[in-house]
Every structure is written in structure tokens, then in C-alpha cells.
Amino acid sequence: MLIAFLQPYNNFIVLFSIIILNIFLIARRSYWQTFLIANGLLLAILIIIGFNPVETFGTIIETMIDFIGDILNEIL
């Protein structure tokens, strides 16, 4: 029930949690392997509790492609 309430904020929650995790790891001066494992575990946990990180990145890429397409349409 709580996940359904927070689902409209999926993009913000995923990006915010990844940014906070990476800032924490940078502050601790972690190795690059730690970044890979920690980000992978965070994404797995987000998927398990019901958020969809893949949708977030798909949305970001789709928005970027639309933006570039609009710019090219204006130029041409």
C-alpha cells in the first residue's frame, strides 16, 4: 500500500537514493568495486520493494532523445 502511494515519485526516489549512496561512498573514499556492488545492491533492493529503476533511466533517455529531436527539428 505504501509503495502504491509513493509510485508517482519513483524517478525522484531512485535518483535521490543513488545520489545519497554515492556521496556517502565518495566521502568514505571507497574503491570502485565497492561502488559497483553497492549500487547493484541498492537497485536490487529497490526492485524487490516495488520501485522500478529501469523505468527511471528509460524515462531519462527518452526525454533526452525527445529534447535532441526537438532541437534538430528547430535547426532544420
N, C-alpha and C positions, 0 to 999 in steps of 0.2 A: 504494500500500500504506500509506504513512504517513497519507494523508488518511482512509482507512478506519479506521485506528486512532484518529484524532482526531475522527471524525464524531460520537460521543456528546457531545463538548464543543463542538458547533457554536455554540450560543447564547452560551456564555461567550467563545469566541474572537472571534466577530463583535462583541459588545458591548465587550469589552476593547480590541480593536484600534481601534474607532471612538472610544472614550473617550480612549485614549492619543493618537491623531492630533489630536483636538480640543483636548486640553490643550496639546499642542505648538504648535498654531496660535494658541491664545489667548496663550501665552507669547511668541510672536513678534509679536503684535498684527497679525494678518493681516486683510485685507479680507474682506467677506462672500462675494465672488466666489471667493476662494481656498478658503473653507470648502466651497462647493458643488462646485468642481472636485475638491478633494482627497478629499472624502467619496465623490463619484461614482467616482473612480478606485479608491479603496480597495474599494468594493463590487464594481466590475468585476473587480478582481484576485481578490477572494475567490470570486467566481463562477467565474472561469477555473480556479483551483486546486482547486475542488471543494466549497467551502462554499456554503451557501445562506442568504444574509442575509434573503431574503424570508420564509423559513420561520421565522426568529428573530422577526421583527416580527409575523408571523401568530400565533405561539405567545404572544407577549406580549399581543396584543389579545384573543386567545381566553381567556387566563387572566383578564384584566381584566373581560371580559364575564361570564364564569362567576362571578367574585367579586361583581360588582354584582348579578347574578341571585340569588345565594345571600342577599345582604343583603336584597334586596327580598322574597324568599320568607320570610325570618325576620320582617320587619316586617309583612307582610300575612298 
